[in-house]
Structure formats: C-alpha cells, structure tokens
C-alpha cells in the first residue's frame, strides 16, 4: 500500500532514474525524450478524479502517444480496487470523463530546479 518516503529516498530514486532512463531504451528510442523527467497535473483536474463518489485513491497508468513518448494517465479507484471509468461509447467518454492525461510534461516544459530535478 502507499506510504510516504523521505526526501533523501526521493532524491536517490529520481537521481537513479535520470541516470538510467536512456540506458533502458533500445538504441532507436534513445535521445527522443520518450521517458519524461516528470509530469504535472493541476489540483482542479486531480480533484475532479478524487472527488468522485466512492473514490478511494488515484491510480497511475502509463501510456504512449503516437510519437512513442510516455505519459501518465490518472484514474480514480473504488473501495474494491476497481478503476472508476466512464462507460465505453458514451458522450462521457467523448468529453474525457474522469480520466486525466494531458499533464505538463518535462521535457519540454519543466518546473524550476529542485532536489528532485536539479
């Protein structure tokens, strides 16, 4: 289950990721910014997911856009650990429903430097 970690552990983990993210890619995928440093989502959008009736938490899936860049996809989950998704083939699906993507992805738009992103 989820737990808090120390700033030291967070720094160690993000440092190790940055040092290895290009190494884990195939040669043809290197230097194409496929793996982001981070992705930011607004409080208003995240709250729309979390304030759904019965929502117990936030789940992060990973997907790729047509240029093969990795993106986080956020959905809520209920007390039985089921994804809270709009039904398929409805207007809710077309309007985006409670599924969030379109975060601000770094690179290209990066936050100011911090211990997690020097």
N, C-alpha and C positions, 0 to 999 in steps of 0.2 A: 504494500500500500504506500501511498505518498508519504514523504517525510521531508522535513527541512534539512538542508545541508549547510555547512559553514561556508563563509566567504572563501576560505582557503581551498576547500574542496571544489567549489565552483570555479575558482581561478585555475586550479590544476586541471580540471576536466575541460574547460574551454581552451586552455593552452594546448593540451594534448590533441584536442580536436583540430585546432588551427594548424598544428604541426603535421598532422597526418591526413587531413581531408583530401589533398591532391594525390597522396600516395595510394589511397584505396580505390582510386578511379582507374579505369582502363586508359591506355595511352591516348586513344582517340577522344576521351572525355576530359582530359587534363586541360587546365587553363581556359576553361569556358564558363567559369563561375557557376557550375552546376550545383555545388553544395554551398549554401549560404552560411555566413557567419552568424546571422540572427535574422529574425523576422518580428516586426512589431505590429500589434493589433490595438485598436483604440478601446478604451474602457467601455464606451457605449455599445460597441459591437459585441464584445465579450459578455457584457451584462445581458444582452438580448438572448444569448445562449444560456447563461447561468440562471436567469430569472424565469425560465420556462417552468410551468407547474410540474413538480416531480423531479426536477433536475437535481442530481446529486454531485455532479462534478463535470469536469472538462476532459475530453479525450482528444489527443493529437494524433492524426494520421499524417502520413507523408505521401505526396503525390508529385507528379511531374507535369509541367506544361509542354506544349509541342516542341519547344527548344531543349527539352530534357532537363530544365532547371528544377531542382527540388523545391517544394513549397509545403508548408504546414497547413493542414486542414483541421479546423476545430469543430467539434460537435459535443453536445451535452450527452450525458448518460444517466439512466434512471437507477432506482434502488435495486433493480435486478441486473445491473451492469449492461443493459441494452442501450445501443445507440438511439438517441432521440432524433429521428429523421422525418422529414415531410414525406407523405406518400408519393410514390412514383406517378408520373403522368398526371400531375395536377397543376393548377396555377401556382400553388405554393412552391412547387419545385422550380417553376419558371422564375419566380420572384426571388429565389435564393433561399427562402426558408431559414431555418436556424443553423445552416452550415456556413462556416466562415472560412474564407481563404483570402485572397487579395490583401495580405498584410504588406507592410512596407519592408521590402527585402533588402538586406545588406549582403554583398554589394547589390545594388547600385546606390541606394540611399541608406547611409549608415548613421547610427547615433554618434554623439560625441564620445571620445575615448573614455574608457572606464577600466577598472581592473579586469573586467571580463572581456573587454575588447580594446586592447591598448592601441 
